[in-house]
Amino acid sequence: MTITHIDVVSLPVSDQERARDFYVGTLGFELVRQNKMGPAQQWIQVAPKGAQTSITLVTWFDTMPAGSLQGLVLHADDIDAEVTALTAKECRCPTGSRTRRGAGTRCSPTPTATGSSFRDDRSVPEVDVFTAIANPARREVLRLLRDGGPHPVAQLAERFDMSRPSLSEHLRLLKDAGLVTERRAGRQRLYSLEAGPLHELAGWLAPYEQFWREKMSDLATFLDADDD
């Protein structure tokens, strides 16, 4: 048996789409594949252009929480130029992680919560309501808490086809946005809906209601004319 190269490395991340956007949009990787894997998971595979080895951005391994992969090394011919370009995109690569070996340069900082080998400063501020509800799994969590009241994390986990660490990361993002609260009840952690921040969303949408009303008015006019 002859093994010629490493094909895929699984990189645990907290948010697959955010990590994909970072690798593809910021680092310039190619999107090799993106396929649905059930209601709340995707197979997302990225790679540097022309590379044999690619990365899958995973959330479904209980033993691989986001940030657990250490020592991912990226190679660049001119690391200083790359850092300058990334800095212009509001990212930073810790200088202590750069090493020069031969003609090339490598950067190997600790992966962040997004699974990125460079830190994206745009992800540092607290999560806003719009980001929090962008994911269908998080919207379902809010619905469950709205309709059923406080839930322990184990009870919520029964309603999703995802690992417990993945659900915990979704709950963390909802907490960061102020949409859920957490409290201890004996040995359990109870999560409750905090709907107040949704007023921000309602306020942002309010100016667009006129367009909905116009569409509904047009539909009513069409139906009335059709009845005649």
C-alpha positions as a Python dict, from the first residue, in 0.01 Angstrom:
ca = {
    (1, 'M'): (0, 0, 0),
    (2, 'T'): (130, 344, -97),
    (3, 'I'): (-25, 658, 50),
    (4, 'T'): (54, 955, -170),
    (5, 'H'): (-94, 1253, 15),
    (6, 'I'): (-341, 1374, 279),
    (7, 'D'): (-677, 1434, 113),
    (8, 'V'): (-899, 1600, 377),
    (9, 'V'): (-850, 1747, 723),
    (10, 'S'): (-1160, 1796, 940),
    (11, 'L'): (-1160, 2136, 1110),
    (12, 'P'): (-1416, 2181, 1393),
    (13, 'V'): (-1593, 2518, 1378),
    (14, 'S'): (-1883, 2681, 1559),
    (15, 'D'): (-2057, 2823, 1252),
    (16, 'Q'): (-1998, 2652, 918),
    (17, 'E'): (-2118, 2935, 696),
    (18, 'R'): (-1923, 3202, 883),
    (19, 'A'): (-1610, 2988, 867),
    (20, 'R'): (-1671, 2922, 495),
    (21, 'D'): (-1704, 3294, 428),
    (22, 'F'): (-1378, 3357, 612),
    (23, 'Y'): (-1178, 3093, 428),
    (24, 'V'): (-1326, 3171, 86),
    (25, 'G'): (-1396, 3543, 108),
    (26, 'T'): (-1103, 3652, 325),
    (27, 'L'): (-825, 3396, 276),
    (28, 'G'): (-908, 3329, -90),
    (29, 'F'): (-965, 2954, -62),
    (30, 'E'): (-1179, 2776, -322),
    (31, 'L'): (-1515, 2628, -224),
    (32, 'V'): (-1465, 2265, -328),
    (33, 'R'): (-1803, 2132, -221),
    (34, 'Q'): (-2111, 2233, -24),
    (35, 'N'): (-2391, 1981, 25),
    (36, 'K'): (-2677, 1948, 271),
    (37, 'M'): (-2642, 1676, 536),
    (38, 'G'): (-2977, 1673, 714),
    (39, 'P'): (-3183, 1966, 843),
    (40, 'A'): (-2909, 2153, 1029),
    (41, 'Q'): (-2576, 2031, 888),
    (42, 'Q'): (-2376, 2073, 571),
    (43, 'W'): (-2067, 1924, 415),
    (44, 'I'): (-1852, 2228, 340),
    (45, 'Q'): (-1509, 2164, 189),
    (46, 'V'): (-1257, 2436, 108),
    (47, 'A'): (-898, 2437, -15),
    (48, 'P'): (-622, 2674, -125),
    (49, 'K'): (-621, 2708, -502),
    (50, 'G'): (-440, 2414, -660),
    (51, 'A'): (-385, 2232, -328),
    (52, 'Q'): (-418, 1855, -294),
    (53, 'T'): (-529, 1873, 68),
    (54, 'S'): (-860, 2032, 152),
    (55, 'I'): (-1040, 2124, 474),
    (56, 'T'): (-1390, 2022, 581),
    (57, 'L'): (-1560, 2260, 824),
    (58, 'V'): (-1735, 2030, 1071),
    (59, 'T'): (-1972, 2075, 1365),
    (60, 'W'): (-2099, 1725, 1428),
    (61, 'F'): (-1823, 1550, 1623),
    (62, 'D'): (-1886, 1546, 2000),
    (63, 'T'): (-1516, 1494, 2066),
    (64, 'M'): (-1411, 1783, 1840),
    (65, 'P'): (-1554, 2111, 1972),
    (66, 'A'): (-1480, 2434, 1788),
    (67, 'G'): (-1121, 2545, 1844),
    (68, 'S'): (-997, 2199, 1944),
    (69, 'L'): (-774, 2152, 1639),
    (70, 'Q'): (-428, 2285, 1718),
    (71, 'G'): (-127, 2332, 1492),
    (72, 'L'): (-289, 2392, 1153),
    (73, 'V'): (-8, 2542, 943),
    (74, 'L'): (-69, 2756, 635),
    (75, 'H'): (211, 2829, 388),
    (76, 'A'): (264, 3159, 207),
    (77, 'D'): (554, 3268, -13),
    (78, 'D'): (551, 3616, 142),
    (79, 'I'): (391, 3619, 487),
    (80, 'D'): (448, 3992, 535),
    (81, 'A'): (251, 4071, 220),
    (82, 'E'): (-25, 3834, 329),
    (83, 'V'): (-47, 3990, 674),
    (84, 'T'): (-63, 4337, 518),
    (85, 'A'): (-348, 4226, 291),
    (86, 'L'): (-534, 4061, 578),
    (87, 'T'): (-487, 4363, 801),
    (88, 'A'): (-658, 4570, 532),
    (89, 'K'): (-952, 4329, 567),
    (90, 'E'): (-965, 4389, 945),
    (91, 'C'): (-796, 4056, 1028),
    (92, 'R'): (-476, 3992, 1213),
    (93, 'C'): (-218, 3712, 1231),
    (94, 'P'): (-23, 3702, 1559),
    (95, 'T'): (337, 3786, 1483),
    (96, 'G'): (468, 3526, 1726),
    (97, 'S'): (320, 3248, 1515),
    (98, 'R'): (521, 3325, 1201),
    (99, 'T'): (816, 3103, 1116),
    (100, 'R'): (1050, 3116, 820),
    (101, 'R'): (1161, 2786, 673),
    (102, 'G'): (1353, 2783, 348),
    (103, 'A'): (1205, 2997, 73),
    (104, 'G'): (855, 3006, 214),
    (105, 'T'): (690, 3136, 525),
    (106, 'R'): (428, 2972, 743),
    (107, 'C'): (169, 3107, 979),
    (108, 'S'): (33, 2878, 1250),
    (109, 'P'): (-167, 3061, 1516),
    (110, 'T'): (-421, 2884, 1734),
    (111, 'P'): (-756, 2845, 1554),
    (112, 'T'): (-1033, 3075, 1676),
    (113, 'A'): (-1391, 2982, 1751),
    (114, 'T'): (-1465, 2994, 1379),
    (115, 'G'): (-1190, 2744, 1309),
    (116, 'S'): (-984, 3008, 1132),
    (117, 'S'): (-606, 3015, 1137),
    (118, 'F'): (-614, 3393, 1126),
    (119, 'R'): (-825, 3599, 1359),
    (120, 'D'): (-1112, 3792, 1201),
    (121, 'D'): (-1163, 4103, 1411),
    (122, 'R'): (-1503, 4160, 1257),
    (123, 'S'): (-1633, 3856, 1448),
    (124, 'V'): (-1518, 3989, 1786),
    (125, 'P'): (-1800, 4233, 1873),
    (126, 'E'): (-2105, 4089, 2044),
    (127, 'V'): (-2351, 3904, 1823),
    (128, 'D'): (-2643, 4116, 1705),
    (129, 'V'): (-3002, 4000, 1671),
    (130, 'F'): (-2982, 3976, 1292),
    (131, 'T'): (-2685, 3741, 1306),
    (132, 'A'): (-2844, 3534, 1582),
    (133, 'I'): (-3165, 3462, 1394),
    (134, 'A'): (-2998, 3407, 1056),
    (135, 'N'): (-2953, 3036, 1132),
    (136, 'P'): (-3265, 2813, 1109),
    (137, 'A'): (-3155, 2600, 1404),
    (138, 'R'): (-3134, 2908, 1628),
    (139, 'R'): (-3476, 3025, 1509),
    (140, 'E'): (-3615, 2684, 1602),
    (141, 'V'): (-3461, 2714, 1950),
    (142, 'L'): (-3639, 3047, 1993),
    (143, 'R'): (-3967, 2894, 1879),
    (144, 'L'): (-3933, 2607, 2125),
    (145, 'L'): (-3861, 2845, 2411),
    (146, 'R'): (-4147, 3071, 2306),
    (147, 'D'): (-4404, 2791, 2285),
    (148, 'G'): (-4280, 2565, 2562),
    (149, 'G'): (-4120, 2797, 2814),
    (150, 'P'): (-3782, 2732, 2977),
    (151, 'H'): (-3602, 2418, 2857),
    (152, 'P'): (-3298, 2234, 2994),
    (153, 'V'): (-3030, 2184, 2733),
    (154, 'A'): (-3087, 1806, 2731),
    (155, 'Q'): (-3452, 1857, 2638),
    (156, 'L'): (-3361, 2096, 2361),
    (157, 'A'): (-3101, 1853, 2229),
    (158, 'E'): (-3371, 1590, 2177),
    (159, 'R'): (-3534, 1815, 1917),
    (160, 'F'): (-3228, 1853, 1695),
    (161, 'D'): (-3023, 1622, 1481),
    (162, 'M'): (-2690, 1768, 1587),
    (163, 'S'): (-2423, 1709, 1850),
    (164, 'R'): (-2453, 1859, 2197),
    (165, 'P'): (-2147, 2085, 2147),
    (166, 'S'): (-2304, 2224, 1828),
    (167, 'L'): (-2629, 2302, 2009),
    (168, 'S'): (-2436, 2460, 2295),
    (169, 'E'): (-2261, 2688, 2047),
    (170, 'H'): (-2597, 2795, 1902),
    (171, 'L'): (-2722, 2868, 2254),
    (172, 'R'): (-2408, 3069, 2327),
    (173, 'L'): (-2468, 3285, 2021),
    (174, 'L'): (-2829, 3341, 2125),
    (175, 'K'): (-2711, 3439, 2474),
    (176, 'D'): (-2454, 3677, 2326),
    (177, 'A'): (-2735, 3843, 2133),
    (178, 'G'): (-2945, 3870, 2449),
    (179, 'L'): (-3220, 3649, 2308),
    (180, 'V'): (-3196, 3374, 2570),
    (181, 'T'): (-3099, 3363, 2935),
    (182, 'E'): (-2944, 3077, 3128),
    (183, 'R'): (-2990, 2985, 3493),
    (184, 'R'): (-2900, 2692, 3712),
    (185, 'A'): (-3177, 2471, 3848),
    (186, 'G'): (-3011, 2198, 4053),
    (187, 'R'): (-2785, 2009, 3818),
    (188, 'Q'): (-2956, 2145, 3506),
    (189, 'R'): (-2911, 2459, 3302),
    (190, 'L'): (-3243, 2611, 3202),
    (191, 'Y'): (-3270, 2833, 2895),
    (192, 'S'): (-3546, 3091, 2862),
    (193, 'L'): (-3654, 3326, 2585),
    (194, 'E'): (-3571, 3694, 2624),
    (195, 'A'): (-3777, 3862, 2352),
    (196, 'G'): (-3682, 4221, 2430),
    (197, 'P'): (-3399, 4248, 2172),
    (198, 'L'): (-3644, 4149, 1899),
    (199, 'H'): (-3780, 4502, 1924),
    (200, 'E'): (-3462, 4605, 1741),
    (201, 'L'): (-3561, 4377, 1456),
    (202, 'A'): (-3919, 4502, 1457),
    (203, 'G'): (-3799, 4862, 1448),
    (204, 'W'): (-3570, 4791, 1155),
    (205, 'L'): (-3848, 4616, 959),
    (206, 'A'): (-4116, 4877, 1029),
    (207, 'P'): (-4026, 5110, 738),
    (208, 'Y'): (-4064, 4818, 496),
    (209, 'E'): (-4419, 4736, 600),
    (210, 'Q'): (-4552, 4977, 338),
    (211, 'F'): (-4415, 4749, 67),
    (212, 'W'): (-4594, 4448, 216),
    (213, 'R'): (-4917, 4643, 245),
    (214, 'E'): (-4887, 4757, -117),
    (215, 'K'): (-4833, 4397, -233),
    (216, 'M'): (-5132, 4275, -30),
    (217, 'S'): (-5344, 4560, -166),
    (218, 'D'): (-5244, 4470, -522),
    (219, 'L'): (-5332, 4105, -455),
    (220, 'A'): (-5672, 4201, -313),
    (221, 'T'): (-5742, 4422, -615),
    (222, 'F'): (-5646, 4138, -851),
    (223, 'L'): (-5870, 3888, -670),
    (224, 'D'): (-6163, 4129, -665),
    (225, 'A'): (-6123, 4189, -1038),
    (226, 'D'): (-6102, 3814, -1100),
    (227, 'D'): (-6427, 3758, -909),
    (228, 'D'): (-6602, 4012, -1132),
}
